[in-house]
């Protein structure tokens, strides 16, 4: 458990790996911060949109050369 959404993002970003992340929130202010998460893909209020067979570019130490996180804004707030 964390004390704030900002603390959750900081905690998530402490790892050198970042294949994917999922954010569940009904607060639009929190959802706007999804781009701050160092992950190749960030799902919002859903998980595995597009299916488990989709191919995504890893982030960080997962594969050298990955440089920009995606922020797929779909689902409902």
C-alpha positions in Angstrom: 0.0 0.0 0.0 1.3 3.5 -0.8 0.2 6.9 0.5 -0.4 8.6 -2.9 -0.6 8.1 -6.6 2.8 9.9 -7.0 4.4 7.5 -4.5 3.0 4.6 -6.5 4.6 5.9 -9.7 7.9 6.5 -7.9 7.8 2.9 -6.6 7.0 1.5 -10.0 9.8 3.4 -11.6 12.5 2.1 -9.1 12.9 -1.1 -11.2 15.1 -1.2 -14.3 12.5 -3.4 -16.0 9.3 -2.1 -17.5 7.5 -4.3 -19.8 4.0 -3.2 -18.9 1.9 -1.5 -16.2 -1.8 -1.3 -15.4 -3.4 1.8 -13.8 -6.8 1.4 -12.1 -8.2 4.8 -11.1 -11.4 6.8 -11.5 -9.5 10.1 -10.8 -8.8 11.9 -14.1 -5.8 13.7 -12.5 -4.2 10.4 -11.7 -4.8 9.0 -15.2 -3.1 12.0 -16.7 0.1 11.0 -15.0 0.3 7.6 -16.8 3.1 8.9 -19.1 5.3 9.2 -16.0 5.4 5.4 -15.6 8.6 3.9 -17.2 6.9 1.0 -19.0 6.7 0.0 -22.6 2.9 -0.1 -22.3 0.5 1.3 -19.8 -3.1 0.0 -19.7 -5.7 2.2 -18.0 -8.6 0.5 -16.2 -8.1 -2.7 -18.1 -5.5 -5.4 -18.5 -4.1 -7.0 -21.7 -6.1 -4.9 -24.1 -5.4 -6.3 -27.5 -4.7 -9.8 -26.1 -1.7 -11.6 -24.7 -0.4 -12.4 -28.2 0.2 -8.7 -29.1 3.9 -7.7 -29.5 5.1 -4.7 -27.6 8.5 -2.9 -27.4 10.1 -3.5 -23.9 11.4 -0.6 -21.8 14.6 -0.2 -19.8 16.7 -3.3 -19.1 14.3 -5.6 -20.8 15.8 -5.0 -24.2 18.6 -2.4 -24.9 17.4 0.4 -27.2 13.9 0.8 -25.9 13.5 4.5 -25.3 9.9 5.8 -25.1 7.0 4.5 -23.1 3.6 4.1 -24.7 0.5 5.4 -23.0 -2.6 3.6 -24.5 -5.6 5.5 -23.1 -8.5 3.2 -23.6 -11.1 1.8 -21.3 -13.3 3.8 -19.0 -12.5 6.3 -16.3 
